[in-house]
Amino acid sequence: MSRLPISLPSALRKVAGIAVTVTAALLLAAPPAVAHPMPHSVLLLDVHETSVTAELDLPVDDFSRASGIDLTDSTAATLTKRTPAIRTYLAAHLRPTTLQGKAWTVAFGDVALSRTQQTSTGLYRELTVQATLTAPSGGDTRHFNLGYDAVIHQVVTHTALVSIRQDWAAGHVAGENAATQVGVIRINSRTMKVTPLTINLENGSVWSGTYAMFRLGATHILEGTDHLLFLLILLLPAPLSAARNRWQGLANTRTTIHRVARTTLAFTVGHSLALAMSAFGHLDIPAQPVEVFIAISILVGAVHAIRPLFPGREAVVAGVFGLGHGLAFSLVLAEMNLSSTQLALSLAGFNLGIEGMQLLLVLLALPSLIALSRLPRHATLRNTCAALTAGAALGWLLDRLGVPNPVARAADSAGAHTSQLFLVLVTAAVLSALLTLTVRRRGRAVTGAGHEPGPPRTPVLTARGVNKASQQGG
């Protein structure tokens, strides 16, 4: 038998050496590894009757590589100079058409740079571009082809996620739901082409949009801590009578209910008028003065709960301050760019949602307000609630004047606990109603036992539930 030209151990050593050499060469030649997945582009679409507005969120590094427009070190000044080039590039790569192939009109708006992050990507710079896609005559904004290959035509691993942010006719309104993804645009690995994405939305209706706005109105008043707090603090002294610039004595239950109803109705009329005038008059009102006005209204209401500033005129004050709150509500509608018909229906639905939730919360709070006013230490409890409200109002006022503070953040965070707030109001209402009924039954039992009826007195709840006449001052 002839001997092998090389021994087995030597052959194994040579193979191992070759494997190590090849592996090292591949590692040295490979590009540096990244710590996070690369970010993708995002297209957010707002569907209207005759047009679709789009927000394009593009990673700066990939955009610069694909377009040849260097934005890696751009500032606001340099971005302004490069905006025409950015729009020209995107115009060549954003081509919506009807299903029959008829081109839409595309107009680009604001361009901005920011820092953001996606899941597992870490922080990165993002280019945001606003665009309006207008359908041709006979075109359908619910069924069309979205031709888009910006960045993807050069960076073949890049993808673009397309989502619907607002679709009023389908009951999907911005601010109520998260955006709904409808497709992904990427390069076809076999043909190396980017196929247009077909947008095929379900048929909408005016009732879907109106009901969505009703839900949004109800959610807005429930989560709008400042609006709710203003109304409740203005109602806090409703069961009391004022004399010599102090809260002294109690009003009867019927008078209390009438005051609450008048104040609530006046607030409703005030903010409904402002909401309608602002929406249909297309008033361009800055948000900051409106928010400052609301903070001041809450502060005034808190002071009034401690010392009467306008006793008997709470309804007038609620109506005046309601105008400012209505302007704040209108900011929600102004951002939706609705048609006249959609705006009218949205205004009705949104307002009904606000009023329905507001009425429910007032009805839940009313038993507690009446029961609270009849406790032995109701003045201390009322003043404590008013002081806390005043502190929140001052925090909001400073924050809206440009001075961030933890008080404002804490007050705003209360709106995130709507379920707990609703549960507390329901529990307090039930307990207050039961306590009031128990005391009245005991009072009738005492009267029926042979006690001489004295002059009319307002019952006060004590720890034992015994009726007493109260002239306790505030």
N, C-alpha and C positions, 0 to 999 in steps of 0.2 A: 504494500500500500504506500502510495506516495505521500510525503509529508505536506501539510498545509503550508503555504508561504508565510502565514502569520498565525500566531497562537491565539486561542479563544480569548484569554484575558486581555491581550493587546488589542484585539478587535473591539471588545467591549469598551476599553478605555478610549479608543479613537471615536467610536460612536457617541459616547458620552461627551467627549470634547466638542465634536461637531454640533451636538444638540445645544450645549451651553453657548457656543459661539453664535449660532443662529438666533437663539433666544435673546442674547445680549444685543445683537445687531437690531432685532426687531424693536426691543425696548428703547434703544438709543434713537432709532429713527422715528419712533412714534411721537405724535404731538403730546404736550404735557397733559396729564389727566386733570379733569375738572372735579371739584369737590361736590358740585351740585348738578342736577340735570339742567340742561339749557332751557330758558323760558320760551314760551310760545307767544304768538300774537293772539289778540282777542278782538273780535268785532262784535260790538253791542248794537243791536238794531231796535229802533223805536218805530213801530208801524203806524202810519196815519192813513187818512182816506186816499190822498193822491200822491203821497211821498213817503219815503222812509229815511229817517235821520240815523246816521251811523257814527259811532265812536270807535276809532281805530287805535288800539293800544299795542305799540310795537317796541320790542327790545332794541335799544339803541345800537348795541354792538352788531347784531345781525343786520339791522337796517343799514348801517353804515357800510358793512361789507357788501351787501347786495346792491345798494344804490350808488355807491361811490361818493356819497355825501358824508363827509366826516363830521359826526356830531359827538364824538367821544368826549371832547373837552369844551363843548359849546356852553356859552352863557346866554342869558336872555338877549343880549345885544347881538351876538353872532347868530343866534337862532332866527332873529328877525331877518337878517340878511339872507339866510339860507331857506327861508320859508317858500319863496317862489319855486326854487329847485325841488323842494320836498313835494309841493303840490303837483308839479309837472311829472315827477316820477310816479306818484300814486295815481294820477289820472291815466297813465299808461297801463296800470296794473289793476285798476278797479273798473270793471266793465259789466254792470248789470244790464240784463235784457229781458224782454218779455219771453214767454215760453215759445213764441213764434220767431224769436231772434231779433226783434226790434229794439234798438238801443235806447237806454234811459239817459237822462241828463244828470251829470254829476257835478256838484259845486262843493268846493272845500272851504272850511271856515277856520276857526282858531287852531293854532298849533302850540303845544306846550311840552316842556320836559319836566319829569319828576322822578322820584325814586320810589320803587315799590318792590314787592316780592310775590312770588307764587309758591305753591306748595313745594317745599324741598329745594327751592332755587336759591335762596338767600337774596340779599338786596341787590338790585340792579337798576340801571337807568332806563326809563321808558319814555318813548315819544307818543304823545296823544294828539290825534288829529280828528277834528269834527268834519263830517261830510253830510250833504243832503242829496239823496238819490230820488229824482223825480220821474215818475212813470209817464210815458207818452200817452196821447189820447187813446182811450180804450184799454190802457194797461191796467193790470191788477196788482195792487201792492201786497196781496196775500199769496199770490202765485207768480213767481218769477225765477229767473236764473241769475245767480250771483257769481259772475266771473271775477275771480280774484287770485292773483299769484304774486303779490308784493312779497319780497324777501325769499319766498319759496322757490322762485325761478333760479336763484343763485345758490341759496343754502338749502340743499336738497333734503336735509334732515329736519327742516323747520316745518311747523304745522300752525294752522290758524283755526281757533275755535270760534264758531259763530253762534251767538245766543240772542234771543229776543228779550229785551229789557222791558219794553212797554208795548202792549197790544190792547188798546182800549176796547175794541169790538169783541175781543175774546175774554174780556174780564181780567186782563193781566195789566195792572197799572204799576208804574214805577213807585217805589216806596213801600209797597205792600208785600211783594214777593221778590224772591231772588230771580235773576235772569235765568231763562230756560234755554238750555243748549239745543240747537236744531241741526247741527252738523259740524264736521271737521273737514278742513281743506288741506290736502297734502299732495305731494307728487306721487304719481303712479309709478311704482318701481319697475314695472314691466315696459310701459310705453315712455316713461320719463316725461310725461305731460301732466299738467294740472287741469283736472276736469272741473267745469263750473258746478257750483252747489245749487241744487234746485230747492228753492224755498216754497214749501207747500203747506200753508197754515190752514187750520180748520176755519169754516165759515163763522163769522162773528155775528153779533146782534147788538142792538142798542140796549136791550135789557141786561145783557152780560156786562156791558160797560157801566151802566147806571148802578147795578147791584154792587159791582166792584168798588165804585166810588162811595156807596153807602157803607160798605165795610171799612174803607179807608177813613171815612169821617168818624166812624165809631172808634176805630183804633187810634186815630189822631187825638181825640179828646181824652181817651183812657190813658194813653202814654204821654200826653202833653201835660206834664206835672204843673207847669205854670198856669195854664188855663183852668185846670181843675182846682188848683189851690186858691186862685183869685175868687172863684165863685163860692167855694166853701168858707173862706175866711170872711166874705161879705155876709154870708148867711149865719155865721156863728152868733152874733148878738141879736138875731131875729126874735128870739123868745123874750127879750128884755125890754124894759122901759127906761127911758133916759130922763134925768132931771138934774139941773145945776151941773151940767157938763160931766155927769157920771152916769154909769149904768146902775139904776136903782129899781128894784122891784121886778116883777114878772108879768108878762102879758099872758092872756089866756090862750088856750090851744088854738082856737079859731083865728084869733088875731095873728098868731105866729104862722099858721098855715097861709093866711092871706099875704103876709109880708114875704114869705118864701116864694110864693107863686108870683107876686108882682116883680120881685127882684130877678127871679129866673127868667120870666117872660121878657123883661126889659133887656137883660143881657143877650137873650136870643135875638130880639129885634135889632139890637145894636150891631152885633157881629154879622147877622144875616144881611143887613143893608150894606155894611162895608164890604162884605164878601162879594155881593152882587155888583156893586159899583166898581170895585177893583177888577173883577173878572171881565165884565162886559165893557168897561171903560178902558181896558188895557192900560191901567195906571202902572207906571214903572216906579215903584216905591222901593227905596233901599231897605234891606232887611234890618240893618243895625238900629235905626231910629225906632222902628216898630218894636223890636225886641226890648229896647231900653224903656219905651213907653209901657210895655207889659210889666216889666220889673217894678216900675214906679207905681203902677196900679195895685200890684200885690202889696207893696209897702204901705200905701195909703189904706188899703183894706185892713191890714194888720194893726195899724195905729188906731183905726176906727173901732176895732174889736176891743181895744184896751180902754180908750176914752172916746166917747161919741163925738165925731167930727161933723156928721150930717145926719143926725137921728131923724127917722121918718122919711128921709130922701134917698135911701139906699137904692131904690129902683131907678131914680134919675142917674145916680152915679154909675150904676151897673150898665145902663144904656150907653152912657158916654164912653166909659172904658171898654165896653163891648165893641165899639167901633175899632179901637186899636187891635183887639184880639181878632176881629174879623179880617183885618188887613194881614195879620200873620197867617190866618187860614188860607187866604188867597194866594200866598206864596207857593203853596202846594200845587194849586191849579195852574199857576202861571208857568210852571216848569214843564207842562205836558204838551204844549203847542197843539191844542185841540181845535177842531173846526167849530163853527158857531153852534151847530146842532149838538155836537158832542159836549161843548162847553155848557150849554143850557141844561142838558140832562145830567151832566157831572155836577153842576152846581146844586141841582135839586137833590140828587142822591147823596152828595157829600154833606149838604146841610141837614138832611133828614138823619143821616148817620150821627152827626154831631148832636143834634137835638135829642134823638132817641137815647143815646148813651148818657147824655147830660141829665135828662129827665130820670132815667133809671138810677143814676148815682145820687141825685138829690132826694128821690123817694127813699133810698136806702139810708141816707144821712139824716133825714128829718126826724125819725124817732130818737136817734142819739142826741141831736141838738136839743130836743125838748127835754129828754131825760137829764142831760148834762146840766141844763139851766136850773133844775130843781134839786140838785145835790147840795149838801151843806157848804161845800167848798168850791162851788161852781166858778166863783170869781178867780180863784187861784188856777184852776184848770184852764179857764178861758184865757187868762193872761199868759199862761205858759204856752199854750198853742199859738197865740198871737205872736209871742216873742220868737218862737221857733220859725214861724212864717216870715216874720220881719228879717230874721237872720238869713233865711234862704233868699229873700228878695234882694237884700243888700249884696249877697254873693253873686246873684244873677246880674245885678246892676253893674258891679265892678267888672265881671267877666265880659259883659256885652259892651263895656267901654274900653276893652282891651287889656284888662288886668285879670288873667286867669287865677283861679283860687280853688282850694279844695272844697269849700262850701258849695260853690256852684256845681262842681263835679258830683258831689254827693247828692245834691238836690236833683240833678239831671238823671242820676242813676236810679232814682226812685221810680221813674217811668218804666224801667225794665222789669219791675216786680208787680205787674198789673194783676196777676192771678192772686197774689197774696193780699194786695190792696182790696180787691173785690171780696175776698173771703172775710177779711176783717170787717168791711162795711156790712156784709150780710149778717155776720155773727153779732155785731154791735146792734144792728137794727132789730134782730130777733130778741136779744136780751133786753134791750130798752123797751120794746113793746110789751114783753112779758112782765117786766118790772112795773111799768106804768099800770097795766091791768091789775096786777096784784095789789098795788097800793090803793087803787080806786075801789076795789072790792072790800078791802079792809076799812076804808073810810065809810063806805055805805053800811058795812056791818056795825060800825061804831054808832053811826047816826040812827040806825034802826034799833039799837039797844036802848034808846030813850034819852039820848043827849039832846039838849036843846040846840036847835040850829042857830048858829051865830051869824054874824055878817059874812057876806061872801069873801072867801079867802082863797088864795092860790096855793095849791098843795105843793109841798116840797118833799122830795125823797130823802129820807134819812137812812142810817145804817139799819134801823129796825123796820123801815117802811112805814113810819107813822106820819100822818099829815101834820104839817106845821105851817103857820103863816110865815112867809119870808119877805123881809125887806132888806135882805143882805145886799150891800153895795158892791159895785164893781170897782 
